[in-house]
Amino acid sequence: MHHPATTAMPSLRHSHFEDAQAIFAGTLFVSLALILFNQVGLLTGGAAGLAFLLHYVTGISFGKLFFLINLPFYGFAWMRMGREFTIKTFVAISLLSAMTEWSPALFAIDRLHPAYAAVLGGLLLGAGCLFLARHRGSLGGATIVSLYMQEKHGWRAGKVQMCIDCSIVALAFLVIEPSRVLYSVLAAVVMSVFLAVNHKPGRYVAM
């Protein structure tokens, strides 16, 4: 006779369709956040923040820079996080790069306050990264490092991400005006607090 708890236990593994919709929705949320930031001259942390800095300095599009910057992290992700995580991360990064490249042809924003862009963008970033994390994916760079530290050492991914992001954003004082940097810090804090509250070790089973 089977134990009742065993027969009633549902399968927790995500289907391919569930993974696909989460990756698409997550990257779409993040792309909207980055479009908001670009509109008002803000930036974020991690690899995306570095891509923004280079974009503001060189004029090269964010999408191209973001894709190139993440290339060195795939080897680390493959060795530490596994094949599934790496493949999903590559797909997400490729989608995000394409979305940000094509966004000017899809819609335009006429008026946007930096504070509103910071708060909404921070929440969109947090939600998008959370979708990806729960389906074993990420947007590379610092996210790979923060998720690895959470799984390996139990450190909160949000707190690790906050430290990395704030360090990257601090470099922006050399590139953009201080008020825009402070709004960018606000966005990073909003995103990191969202992740710290909603992505805790042991709360969800990684499949």
Secondary structure, 3 states (H helix, E strand, C coil): CCCHHHHHCCCCCCCHHHHHHHHHHHHHHHHHHHHHHHHHCCCCCHHHHHHHHHHHHHCCCHHHHHHHHCCCHHHHHHHHHCHHHHHHHHHHHHHHHHHHHHHHHHCCCCCCCHHHHHHHHHHHHHHHHHHHHHCCCCCCCHHHHHHHHHHHHCCCHHHHHHHHHHHHHHHHHHCCCHHHHHHHHHHHHHHHHHHHHHCCCCCCCCC
